[in-house]
């Protein structure tokens, strides 16, 4: 490994350690608060309106380390206590990570659909129930659990998340959709020269509940080692990030809403429906799940490792509400609210939605459907 890579690792670890120490107490307090609120909510809802006989479908990812027997015990006990009907259990598959199962559940009359798995499972199930009026409950069992974090669910307690799914309130949240134009033959050949497994983004719109994007963020989640994620969680993304620190920048024209296109150079271009990331980092402080907007986020760095360290520092400061500390900027975060956005890049780059890499594209379109998903918490 080159000395530059070692320095990059040290710089990122120092930055992440600083962020961890900064936010540890705040997260512990938030976790305790979440547990207390969940208990209080449980008490309040005992005498509330019952859901006489409404069927429930739980769609779970068997590849996650889920204690299915314990999950079934908790869900079926809570369903009985709140007088829901039959609970149906459905597994996701590699071929269908939850979209088809969710649509079938709605068609079969489910009055509540619960997604148990990581952000990819939640995203697929959300796309299946979006626009149907059937509420979605979330039992976060993945690496990042980003939607659950932004819902302020108590992700350390499965029992609390089950309770929220059955006794929480319904909230109309926004849902994003991303699509991409097919690559030309020459663009695909060029992409395969860099990545032999490169493929095009499948046709159609792909939902995202949290963040979609292209560039560094997609490369980072795409290169994260599955075994390492299982062992150390979201920290596994640090190693993937280091691998892509010197990746080619995106040179693109970006159009937000009705504004004229703007030419940019960026490490990453993202569309954020909400802003919290693991480790106490806040990518987009003004992004909200229910404000009817996407936050168009453009990240860039200059000055090599100094720029990356500055970028991490700025994201950390944003988590405590500081957006401008007056210091010179070598890492930049530009944001703009929009309901639609188009990116036309000069070369094919990886594209992701909620941590699922879809493939490579040069032309990407994103839009938001305000209030398009009914979420329960």
C-alpha positions, 0 to 999 in steps of 0.5 A: 500500500502506498504512503498516500493510502496510509495517510488517507486512512489515518486522516479518515480515521482521525476525522471519524474518531473526532466525530464519534467522540463529538456525537457519542453522548448525544446519540446515547441521550437520543437512544434513551429518549427514543426508548422512553418515548416508545414506552410512553407511546405503548402505554397511550395506545393501549386504550386507543382504536383497535385494528379489528382483523386487519391482516399484516404482511411482514417482508423480511430479508433472509440474508440478514442476521435476523433472529426470525423466531424471536421476530415472529414472537414479538410481531405476532404477540403485538399484533394480537394485543392490538387486535390486528388479523393474520400475520403473513411472513414473506421472504425476499429473494435475490431476484426480487428484493421486496418490490413484488412481494409488497405489491402482492401483499397490497393486492391480497388485502394487507392493511399494514406491511412491515419491512424487516431488513436493511435499507435495500429491503426497506426501499424495495418494499416502500416502492411496492406500497407507495401510493396505495395508502397502506402504511409501512412499518420498518424493522431496521436490520441492516448496516446503515439503517438510514431511513430508520435513523431519520425516523428516529426509531430506536434501532438498537431495540427490535421490540421498540421498532415492532411496537412503533410499527403497530402503535405508531402514527401514520405519516405521509412522507415524500419518496424519490424516484430516479431513472437513467437513460441507457448507455450507448455501446461506446459508453458501456465499453468504456465503463467495462474497461474500468469495471469489467462487471459494469452494467447499465441502470435498469429501465424505469423509475427506482424509488429511494426513501433516503438518498440517491446519487452518482459518483463517489457515494455510489462507488463507496457503497458498491465497493464495501465488503459484505463480510466486513459490513457483517462484522463491523457495520457501517465502518466497513464503508470507510475502507471502501471510501479510501479505495475511491479517494482518487477516483475520477471527478464527475464533469457534468451539467446539472439542471435543478427544476426550471433553472438553466443547466450549470456546469460543475466538477464534483466528487459526488452528486446526490439527491437527498430526501433526508439528511442523517448518516451513521456516526452522527454525520448530517449530509443535508441539515435542511432535508426533511422527509415530509417537506415536498423537496429533494436536496440536491447535494454536490460534494467536491474536494481539492488539495488531495487529502486535505480536501477530504479531511475538510469535507469530513470536518464540514459534514461533522459540523453540520451535524451540530448546526454549524454550516460556516466556521469561517475557515478556508474551504478545500472541501465543499458541500453545495445544496439546493432544494428542488423537486426535479433534477437532471445530471448529464455527465461526460462519462459513465459513473455508478449510480445508487439508490439507498445504498443499492448500486443500480449500474452505470449511467451518464444521464440521470433524472430524479424527482420527488413525489410529495407525501407519496409514502405512508410510513408508520412510527 
